[in-house]
Amino acid sequence: MKLLRYGPTGQEKPGLLDAEGRIRDLSGEVNDIAGNVLTPEGLARLATIDPATLPPVDGDPRIGPCVGRVGKFICIGLNYADHAAETGAEIPKEPIVFNKWTSAICGPDDDIEIPRGSVKTDWEVELGIVIGKGGRYIEEADALSHVAGYCVINDVSEREWQIERGGTWDKGKGCDTFGPIGPWLVTPDEIADVGNLKMWLEVDGHRYQNGSTATMIFGVAHIISYLSRFLSLQPGDVISTGTPPGVGLGQKPPVYLKGGEVMRLGIEGLGEQTQKVIRA
């Protein structure tokens, strides 16, 4: 299934993308794509619904973030060997963990705001994991059974604030609009091999990132198991798993967003995002 949320910001309705690419309204079945709807039981119930019986959504509505009421937005840094090489960083021995604030979450095609005072706003196409079955101390062999689905994330980052201003990475990662999620939450049965998906990102038509999840250092199952040692994972938690090479920081010389650009990005089987960059 491809699940989504559509409508004005803060008023999104749950939806499903049918085989013809048309949005079907799920609001008669569930109140949101969130919480218990994402559990194995919740998804199994949705899978029994014939999309043709759901009301079609007319027009071209705004697509919101594909998950509602996100409890935690956890990110993994330097998780692609080729990205670590382009930044001159050592290969991490354990996953590098940081957070984006949930207030950073926005729709996949919403505008991205360059924060006031920013001079180094950057881009990162990333595979997102949405947790469906919660737990602690999850065994790696069982970890994939905890996944509700996968999605596209742009881990927008302010590099000066992340790297040069002291403290943790978080203040350069969690600004408003720095976490577009979607367009769809794609359930695992539609993804043949999450460890071998093509991913890309363009700015004004120039392709900067052209990679694959095959170069991830720590795979999806390892990340879920690792995180569950330190915190409980709950339905609707979102994990962003790192980016391949081609970020602005890695260009020679570096290239950063100034305002007015259009970013397009996507992951094989998970859809595309398009964002205009504006100044806050």
GITACOR-V568777 format. One record per residue. N is the residue number from 1. RES is the residue in three letters. PHI is phi in whole degrees, 0 to 359 (none if undefined). PSI is psi in whole degrees, -180 to 180 (999 if undefined). Layout:
N&RES&PHI&PSI / N&RES&PHI&PSI
This chain:
1&MET&none&151 / 2&LYS&243&107 / 3&LEU&260&151 / 4&LEU&206&175 / 5&ARG&227&135 / 6&TYR&224&155 / 7&GLY&119&180 / 8&PRO&299&155 / 9&THR&304&128 / 10&GLY&84&-7 / 11&GLN&233&26 / 12&GLU&295&145 / 13&LYS&251&153 / 14&PRO&283&143 / 15&GLY&215&170 / 16&LEU&224&139 / 17&LEU&267&120 / 18&ASP&278&180 / 19&ALA&295&-21 / 20&GLU&267&5 / 21&GLY&81&18 / 22&ARG&260&141 / 23&ILE&283&133 / 24&ARG&245&139 / 25&ASP&280&123 / 26&LEU&259&4 / 27&SER&293&-16 / 28&GLY&281&-11 / 29&GLU&251&-40 / 30&VAL&219&159 / 31&ASN&270&-15 / 32&ASP&191&164 / 33&ILE&268&84 / 34&ALA&194&163 / 35&GLY&52&-130 / 36&ASN&295&-20 / 37&VAL&299&-27 / 38&LEU&271&-7 / 39&THR&292&163 / 40&PRO&306&-39 / 41&GLU&292&-42 / 42&GLY&296&-43 / 43&LEU&290&-36 / 44&ALA&298&-37 / 45&ARG&293&-43 / 46&LEU&298&-34 / 47&ALA&293&-19 / 48&THR&277&-9 / 49&ILE&277&131 / 50&ASP&282&117 / 51&PRO&305&-29 / 52&ALA&294&-18 / 53&THR&273&-7 / 54&LEU&268&145 / 55&PRO&297&132 / 56&PRO&288&149 / 57&VAL&261&120 / 58&ASP&277&160 / 59&GLY&79&-157 / 60&ASP&229&73 / 61&PRO&290&157 / 62&ARG&299&139 / 63&ILE&262&125 / 64&GLY&269&-179 / 65&PRO&303&141 / 66&CYS&284&-6 / 67&VAL&232&137 / 68&GLY&255&161 / 69&ARG&51&48 / 70&VAL&294&128 / 71&GLY&277&-46 / 72&LYS&225&142 / 73&PHE&237&94 / 74&ILE&256&140 / 75&CYS&232&152 / 76&ILE&245&128 / 77&GLY&258&153 / 78&LEU&49&50 / 79&ASN&257&10 / 80&TYR&239&127 / 81&ALA&302&-40 / 82&ASP&286&-28 / 83&HIS&287&-42 / 84&ALA&302&-40 / 85&ALA&296&-41 / 86&GLU&291&-25 / 87&THR&266&-2 / 88&GLY&76&17 / 89&ALA&267&153 / 90&GLU&288&153 / 91&ILE&294&124 / 92&PRO&297&144 / 93&LYS&277&-26 / 94&GLU&224&158 / 95&PRO&303&137 / 96&ILE&272&122 / 97&VAL&247&132 / 98&PHE&215&178 / 99&ASN&236&149 / 100&LYS&252&141 / 101&TRP&288&148 / 102&THR&295&-19 / 103&SER&289&-9 / 104&ALA&281&-17 / 105&ILE&291&135 / 106&CYS&212&178 / 107&GLY&286&161 / 108&PRO&294&-22 / 109&ASP&242&13 / 110&ASP&288&158 / 111&ASP&296&146 / 112&ILE&260&127 / 113&GLU&263&125 / 114&ILE&284&122 / 115&PRO&296&154 / 116&ARG&300&132 / 117&GLY&87&-4 / 118&SER&283&139 / 119&VAL&234&-4 / 120&LYS&224&51 / 121&THR&280&132 / 122&ASP&229&176 / 123&TRP&234&157 / 124&GLU&202&110 / 125&VAL&284&133 / 126&GLU&217&149 / 127&LEU&282&128 / 128&GLY&257&140 / 129&ILE&251&134 / 130&VAL&248&125 / 131&ILE&283&136 / 132&GLY&248&-39 / 133&LYS&246&120 / 134&GLY&287&174 / 135&GLY&161&167 / 136&ARG&234&155 / 137&TYR&50&50 / 138&ILE&282&130 / 139&GLU&288&141 / 140&GLU&302&-36 / 141&ALA&295&-21 / 142&ASP&254&-2 / 143&ALA&297&-38 / 144&LEU&293&-20 / 145&SER&288&-9 / 146&HIS&267&0 / 147&VAL&268&125 / 148&ALA&279&-36 / 149&GLY&176&-177 / 150&TYR&234&157 / 151&CYS&205&171 / 152&VAL&270&138 / 153&ILE&227&139 / 154&ASN&256&107 / 155&ASP&277&75 / 156&VAL&297&138 / 157&SER&219&138 / 158&GLU&260&106 / 159&ARG&291&-37 / 160&GLU&299&-46 / 161&TRP&289&-32 / 162&GLN&289&-42 / 163&ILE&250&-36 / 164&GLU&257&-8 / 165&ARG&254&15 / 166&GLY&79&168 / 167&GLY&75&-154 / 168&THR&269&173 / 169&TRP&293&-22 / 170&ASP&303&-37 / 171&LYS&290&-18 / 172&GLY&266&1 / 173&LYS&244&-22 / 174&GLY&251&20 / 175&CYS&296&157 / 176&ASP&306&136 / 177&THR&75&4 / 178&PHE&277&11 / 179&GLY&221&59 / 180&PRO&295&131 / 181&ILE&232&130 / 182&GLY&126&-167 / 183&PRO&280&-24 / 184&TRP&236&155 / 185&LEU&263&114 / 186&VAL&258&121 / 187&THR&290&151 / 188&PRO&301&-26 / 189&ASP&295&-17 / 190&GLU&268&-5 / 191&ILE&247&112 / 192&ALA&293&-43 / 193&ASP&211&99 / 194&VAL&293&-17 / 195&GLY&272&12 / 196&ASN&208&60 / 197&LEU&248&132 / 198&LYS&288&144 / 199&MET&215&149 / 200&TRP&205&160 / 201&LEU&209&137 / 202&GLU&236&147 / 203&VAL&239&119 / 204&ASP&51&42 / 205&GLY&84&-8 / 206&HIS&267&123 / 207&ARG&278&112 / 208&TYR&266&-41 / 209&GLN&248&132 / 210&ASN&209&80 / 211&GLY&230&-161 / 212&SER&207&147 / 213&THR&295&-9 / 214&ALA&295&-20 / 215&THR&262&12 / 216&MET&297&139 / 217&ILE&283&-48 / 218&PHE&247&122 / 219&GLY&281&177 / 220&VAL&302&-49 / 221&ALA&297&-42 / 222&HIS&296&-43 / 223&ILE&299&-47 / 224&ILE&298&-47 / 225&SER&298&-44 / 226&TYR&299&-50 / 227&LEU&299&-36 / 228&SER&290&-9 / 229&ARG&286&-24 / 230&PHE&249&-17 / 231&LEU&201&155 / 232&SER&280&136 / 233&LEU&266&142 / 234&GLN&227&155 / 235&PRO&305&130 / 236&GLY&95&-9 / 237&ASP&296&144 / 238&VAL&244&134 / 239&ILE&238&124 / 240&SER&258&129 / 241&THR&254&13 / 242&GLY&105&169 / 243&THR&230&149 / 244&PRO&282&177 / 245&PRO&293&164 / 246&GLY&114&10 / 247&VAL&289&162 / 248&GLY&301&-38 / 249&LEU&301&-31 / 250&GLY&274&-4 / 251&GLN&284&158 / 252&LYS&236&101 / 253&PRO&284&168 / 254&PRO&302&149 / 255&VAL&238&128 / 256&TYR&233&160 / 257&LEU&285&136 / 258&LYS&249&-22 / 259&GLY&118&136 / 260&GLY&97&-13 / 261&GLU&284&165 / 262&VAL&238&124 / 263&MET&260&137 / 264&ARG&233&137 / 265&LEU&207&157 / 266&GLY&193&166 / 267&ILE&227&138 / 268&GLU&310&123 / 269&GLY&83&-9 / 270&LEU&247&-2 / 271&GLY&96&-175 / 272&GLU&231&156 / 273&GLN&238&151 / 274&THR&222&124 / 275&GLN&228&134 / 276&LYS&272&139 / 277&VAL&263&125 / 278&ILE&234&167 / 279&ARG&260&137 / 280&ALA&290&999
